[in-house]
Each structure stands twice: as C-alpha cells, then as structure tokens.
Amino acid sequence: MPNDAVEFGKIPQAAERKENHTLTVRESARMFESAGVARTERSIINWCQPNRQGIARLDSYFDPNERKYYITPQSIEAVIQEEIQRSKKTDGATASEDFGNPVTHVKHPPHSDNEKTDETQRIKQLERELKDSKIL
C-alpha cells in the first residue's frame, strides 16, 4: 500500500541539465569578483550542494562525466544581490556601535635593581623550601 505522506515536503531535485545551466564554478567566482563580492570557488561549490533541508543556494547541475557544476546566471545574480545586502547590513551595524573611551594603560612604577634581586632571591628561597618539603 503506497504512503503518500512520504513524498510530502520533499523538494524535487533536477536530475538533468537545462539550457540555462551554462556557467562553471570558475566563471561564477569571476562574476562574484567583478561585482565586488569576492567568493572562493570552494564556497560556490558548497552553495551548489544541498544543505540539511535539501535546498541548494544556487541552481546548479553536477555533470558526472566532466565532474563539474554548471550554474544558472540568474541564481548567481540573486546570490550576488543577497551578499551585497548582507555586507551593507554588517557595515552599518559596526559603524553605529560606539563603545566610548578606550581603556587607558596602567603605568607601573619602575622597579629598582635592588627590588628585582630581592624578588629573585625570595623566589629561589621559596623554590628550595618547596623542594625540601617534597623530599620529606
């Protein structure tokens, strides 16, 4: 007996290459770079692969013979616009954050040579006492 609820909520996957799958990953990276939103080829490949929900960020087709992804120009343009909007949001948020005066550094009085030698002698004495107590 078939169970129709199994197919509910699944997104159909395109198993064939369409005529608008024309751009390679390298060409897509060049488009991102020319738009001023540089992305690596690896990040574009990750966007071609489905996420946990089974949805890919870019409309792409993986050709098993050539072992390449082919991507539609429309999806590249949409993602470029999303990335531009995302960068505008983060730039505006950092510019509006004003944290006030910077922390001033505490100036310590300079140690004299006598104080330094006294401290080192005291440290050596404590180390000896600790070693003696471990031995006992």
N, C-alpha and C positions, 0 to 999 in steps of 0.2 A: 504494500500500500504506500503510495508516494506521500511525502511530507512536504507540503508547500511552504511551511514556515521556515525551512532551512534556507531557501533562496531569498527570503525577505531580509532586506538590509545589506545585501551584498552588492557591491558596485561592479557592473560588468567591465571586464578587462578587454581592451582591444588587442587581439592576437595577430592583427595584420597591419602592415604598413599602409598608410594612406598617402595620398599625393601631397599633402601639406607637411608631412614629416620629412623635411629637407635639410635641416641644419645639424651638423655634427656637434659634439661637445666642445671641440676646439673653436669652431666658429661662434658658438654660443658664448664662450668665455671672452672672445674678442668683442662681441656685441655688448656684454656687460662692461668691459673695459672702456669702450668708446662712449658709453652712456655715463661714465664716471662712477660706476658702482662695480669695482673690480671684484671678481669672484674666481676662485680656483676651479680647475677642471674637476677636481675631486668633489667639491661641494655641488657642482652641477650634476655629476653622476649620482650623488646621494639624493638630489631632488628628483631625479628620474625614477628612483626606486620607490615602491610603495612604503608608507610609514606603518605604524601599528594599526591604524584604522583601515589600511589597504588603499590609501589615496596617495598618489604621487603629486608633488607640487608642480611638476612640468608635464605637459602632454608629450609623451615620448614613445618610441618603439625600439626595442632592442633587436637588432639583426643578428641572429646566432651565427650566420655564415661569416659575416665581416667582424663580428664581435664588437659592434659599435651601437651607440644610442643615436637615434635620429629624432630631432625635436622640432615641434612646430614653432614658427616665428611668433605667432600670436601668444603662445604661452610664455615665450621669452620676454616679449614686451610687457605682458601683465606682471611678471615677477620683477622686472626692472622697475616698474612703477611702484610696486609694493616695497621694494628695497629703498627707493628714493624717499617714500613716505616714512618708512621706518627710521631712516637716518635723520630726517627732519625732526621727528619726534624726540629722538635721543639727543640731538644737538640743542634743541630748545630746552630740554629738561636740565642739561648740565649748565647752560648759560644762566638760568634763573636761580640756581642754587648758590646762595651766598652764605658762607659759613662764618663770616665775621673776621676778627683779627687773627692773624696766625699766632701760634704759640711762640713765646719768647724763650730763648735758651737760657738755662740757669748757668750763671758763671760761678765756678767753684774757686775758692782762694788757692793760689799756688802753694804746693807743699814744699817745705824746705827739705834739703838733703838729709838733715838730721832726723826729720819725721819719717822719711822713707826708709832709712836704715833701721830706725826703731821698729817700724811696722814689719819689715822683713825679718828682723831678729825675733820679734814676738811670734810671727808665723812659724818660723823654724822651730822655736821652742815648743809651740803647741803641737807641731807635727811629731817631734821627738816624744812628747808625753803621750800622744795618741798611739804611736808605735810601741812604746813601752807597755801601755795598758793592753794592747792586743797580744803582746808576747806573754804577759802574765795571765 
